[in-house]
Amino acid sequence: MTALERMKKRTGETDEDLLNDLLDTAGEIILSVRFPNSEWPDDVEDRYKGLQIRIALDLYNKRGAEGETAHSENGISRTYTAGWVSKDLLAEITPYCGVAG
């Protein structure tokens, strides 16, 4: 099953452009954390494909409340970081380090 198919299944969303954009954004987030001081590869490594979907879902679920820092209503509280992605998800990414030759 492709990442797009998994996103459709989990969200019920039919707008493929939106879902592909979220997947692309999630991939860019992973690559920026994974390779902070070097050029990025063209695609996310296979071991991060599942995380890419989870970050895309995190972004999808926060649509309309991007960057919200606090919100309480009827006993439900929401707080988002400035980065709009859960710190727990970002913590799963190991930055790549290399030795200059």
Backbone as CSV, one residue per row, in Angstrom:
resi,resn,N_x,N_y,N_z,CA_x,CA_y,CA_z,C_x,C_y,C_z
1,MET,0.850,-1.169,0.000,0.000,0.000,0.000,0.903,1.241,0.000
2,THR,0.603,2.188,-0.850,1.403,3.406,-0.930,1.083,4.340,0.237
3,ALA,1.958,5.324,0.432,1.729,6.310,1.490,0.428,7.070,1.250
4,LEU,0.159,7.409,-0.010,-1.080,8.119,-0.330,-2.295,7.255,0.003
5,GLU,-2.254,5.988,-0.341,-3.368,5.082,-0.037,-3.562,4.952,1.470
6,ARG,-2.464,4.899,2.217,-2.564,4.812,3.679,-3.174,6.080,4.259
7,MET,-2.790,7.235,3.718,-3.368,8.495,4.186,-4.864,8.551,3.893
8,LYS,-5.263,8.133,2.695,-6.686,8.115,2.344,-7.467,7.216,3.293
9,LYS,-6.909,6.059,3.577,-7.587,5.090,4.444,-7.739,5.637,5.869
10,ARG,-6.711,6.287,6.370,-6.736,6.776,7.750,-7.533,8.058,7.932
11,THR,-7.641,8.861,6.871,-8.322,10.153,7.021,-9.707,10.184,6.388
12,GLY,-9.941,9.348,5.384,-11.180,9.421,4.630,-11.174,10.577,3.638
13,GLU,-10.057,11.264,3.536,-9.898,12.425,2.652,-9.771,11.962,1.204
14,THR,-10.414,12.680,0.290,-10.331,12.336,-1.136,-9.462,13.309,-1.927
15,ASP,-9.068,14.413,-1.326,-8.251,15.420,-1.996,-6.791,14.947,-2.030
16,GLU,-6.408,14.316,-3.147,-5.070,13.753,-3.273,-3.994,14.833,-3.265
17,ASP,-4.297,16.010,-3.805,-3.318,17.100,-3.796,-2.974,17.496,-2.360
18,LEU,-3.975,17.604,-1.516,-3.760,17.937,-0.111,-2.920,16.867,0.571
19,LEU,-3.299,15.611,0.390,-2.578,14.518,1.042,-1.136,14.417,0.558
20,ASN,-0.921,14.589,-0.743,0.446,14.566,-1.265,1.264,15.731,-0.719
21,ASP,0.639,16.903,-0.581,1.333,18.051,-0.014,1.732,17.787,1.437
22,LEU,0.829,17.185,2.199,1.140,16.853,3.596,2.270,15.835,3.679
23,LEU,2.247,14.846,2.798,3.324,13.847,2.768,4.656,14.488,2.377
24,ASP,4.629,15.385,1.402,5.848,16.088,1.000,6.390,16.943,2.148
25,THR,5.499,17.656,2.810,5.906,18.502,3.933,6.488,17.654,5.061
26,ALA,5.839,16.533,5.360,6.346,15.629,6.396,7.731,15.107,6.016
27,GLY,7.918,14.780,4.747,9.219,14.323,4.284,10.280,15.400,4.447
28,GLU,9.943,16.633,4.111,10.883,17.742,4.267,11.238,17.963,5.735
29,ILE,10.271,17.800,6.618,10.526,17.945,8.047,11.509,16.877,8.503
30,ILE,11.276,15.637,8.099,12.171,14.540,8.474,13.578,14.796,7.950
31,LEU,13.685,15.175,6.693,15.002,15.392,6.094,15.737,16.567,6.732
32,SER,15.007,17.613,7.115,15.670,18.763,7.735,16.221,18.422,9.118
33,VAL,15.546,17.519,9.829,16.046,17.093,11.140,17.146,16.040,10.965
34,ARG,16.954,15.155,10.014,17.907,14.061,9.780,19.244,14.571,9.249
35,PHE,19.218,15.562,8.371,20.429,16.088,7.748,20.542,17.589,8.007
36,PRO,20.802,17.986,9.262,20.796,19.413,9.597,21.949,20.202,8.994
37,ASN,23.034,19.537,8.664,24.225,20.256,8.209,24.741,19.789,6.858
38,SER,23.882,19.156,6.082,24.338,18.668,4.782,23.179,18.676,3.789
39,GLU,23.510,18.404,2.548,22.485,18.291,1.510,21.593,17.094,1.806
40,TRP,20.329,17.221,1.488,19.381,16.138,1.708,19.386,15.192,0.519
41,PRO,19.086,13.927,0.770,18.840,13.020,-0.358,17.497,13.369,-1.010
42,ASP,17.189,12.735,-2.110,15.942,13.025,-2.829,14.699,12.521,-2.113
43,ASP,14.851,11.513,-1.271,13.679,10.903,-0.642,14.008,10.493,0.788
44,VAL,12.965,10.308,1.572,13.083,9.852,2.953,13.532,8.391,2.942
45,GLU,14.426,8.057,3.842,14.895,6.679,3.966,13.726,5.759,4.339
46,ASP,13.803,4.515,3.894,12.721,3.560,4.124,12.335,3.452,5.599
47,ARG,13.294,3.517,6.485,12.985,3.353,7.914,12.142,4.496,8.470
48,TYR,12.056,5.618,7.738,11.269,6.756,8.185,9.951,6.905,7.422
49,LYS,9.614,5.962,6.551,8.383,6.075,5.754,7.133,6.056,6.638
50,GLY,7.106,5.190,7.630,5.968,5.147,8.553,5.849,6.437,9.359
51,LEU,6.989,6.949,9.784,7.006,8.217,10.526,6.532,9.354,9.634
52,GLN,6.877,9.317,8.359,6.423,10.346,7.416,4.899,10.391,7.376
53,ILE,4.270,9.242,7.363,2.804,9.174,7.355,2.248,9.706,8.674
54,ARG,2.876,9.337,9.788,2.382,9.801,11.083,2.523,11.314,11.233
55,ILE,3.612,11.886,10.722,3.770,13.341,10.770,2.753,14.005,9.852
56,ALA,2.531,13.429,8.673,1.516,13.974,7.769,0.137,13.933,8.427
57,LEU,-0.175,12.872,9.138,-1.448,12.783,9.865,-1.521,13.831,10.971
58,ASP,-0.403,14.059,11.650,-0.349,15.084,12.692,-0.660,16.452,12.084
59,LEU,-0.058,16.744,10.938,-0.333,18.012,10.249,-1.784,18.086,9.776
60,TYR,-2.301,16.982,9.251,-3.688,16.935,8.765,-4.666,17.222,9.909
61,ASN,-4.419,16.613,11.049,-5.331,16.761,12.182,-5.302,18.147,12.802
62,LYS,-4.256,18.915,12.519,-4.147,20.264,13.077,-4.561,21.343,12.081
63,ARG,-5.077,20.946,10.917,-5.524,21.935,9.937,-6.553,22.860,10.565
64,GLY,-6.424,24.137,10.285,-7.351,25.116,10.835,-6.941,25.630,12.196
65,ALA,-5.987,24.955,12.824,-5.509,25.406,14.137,-3.985,25.433,14.147
66,GLU,-3.383,25.645,12.975,-1.937,25.631,12.861,-1.303,26.619,13.832
67,GLY,-0.296,26.154,14.549,0.446,27.015,15.454,-0.286,27.376,16.734
68,GLU,-1.425,26.786,16.969,-2.194,27.093,18.178,-1.342,26.786,19.397
69,THR,-1.279,27.699,20.344,-0.456,27.465,21.529,-1.278,27.053,22.738
70,ALA,-2.558,27.329,22.751,-3.424,26.869,23.838,-4.876,27.036,23.412
71,HIS,-5.708,26.122,23.871,-7.140,26.193,23.579,-7.854,25.246,24.531
72,SER,-8.847,25.729,25.190,-9.661,24.899,26.083,-11.125,25.159,25.800
73,GLU,-11.879,24.084,25.673,-13.310,24.208,25.422,-13.995,22.918,25.849
74,ASN,-15.004,23.033,26.704,-15.784,21.881,27.167,-14.909,20.750,27.699
75,GLY,-13.894,21.106,28.464,-13.028,20.109,29.074,-11.952,19.539,28.173
76,ILE,-11.840,20.028,26.959,-10.803,19.563,26.032,-9.758,20.659,25.908
77,SER,-8.506,20.302,26.077,-7.418,21.272,25.976,-6.480,20.887,24.845
78,ARG,-6.028,21.874,24.095,-5.056,21.665,23.019,-3.919,22.660,23.194
79,THR,-2.711,22.209,22.968,-1.551,23.086,22.957,-0.613,22.578,21.882
80,TYR,-0.206,23.433,20.971,0.706,23.046,19.898,1.992,23.853,20.017
81,THR,3.059,23.259,19.572,4.335,23.967,19.571,4.430,24.844,18.332
82,ALA,5.417,25.701,18.322,5.607,26.594,17.177,5.908,25.808,15.907
83,GLY,6.484,24.612,16.033,6.841,23.815,14.870,5.676,23.051,14.263
84,TRP,4.541,23.024,14.915,3.308,22.396,14.444,3.378,20.880,14.390
85,VAL,4.494,20.280,14.758,4.614,18.823,14.745,4.974,18.375,16.161
86,SER,4.375,17.289,16.580,4.607,16.761,17.916,6.094,16.522,18.175
87,LYS,6.564,16.973,19.329,7.962,16.742,19.711,8.250,15.246,19.826
88,ASP,7.247,14.468,20.210,7.437,13.019,20.309,7.754,12.412,18.949
89,LEU,7.081,12.894,17.914,7.361,12.395,16.565,8.748,12.834,16.101
90,LEU,9.098,14.077,16.340,10.405,14.576,15.930,11.539,13.865,16.658
91,ALA,11.283,13.436,17.889,12.305,12.743,18.673,12.666,11.376,18.080
92,GLU,11.838,10.856,17.183,12.118,9.564,16.555,13.140,9.659,15.421
93,ILE,13.525,10.884,15.067,14.460,11.095,13.965,15.871,11.231,14.530
94,THR,16.774,10.426,14.022,18.175,10.498,14.437,18.950,11.353,13.444
95,PRO,19.516,12.471,13.895,20.311,13.294,12.973,21.523,12.518,12.473
96,TYR,21.835,12.719,11.219,22.976,12.074,10.581,24.220,12.929,10.795
97,CYS,25.315,12.284,11.171,26.588,12.980,11.334,27.626,12.281,10.467
98,GLY,28.457,13.040,9.880,29.542,12.478,9.090,30.851,13.122,9.488
99,VAL,31.935,12.527,9.039,33.254,13.065,9.321,33.792,13.670,8.031
100,ALA,34.210,14.917,8.124,34.773,15.573,6.944,36.099,14.918,6.592
101,GLY,36.273,14.684,5.330,37.476,13.977,4.890,38.370,14.889,4.262
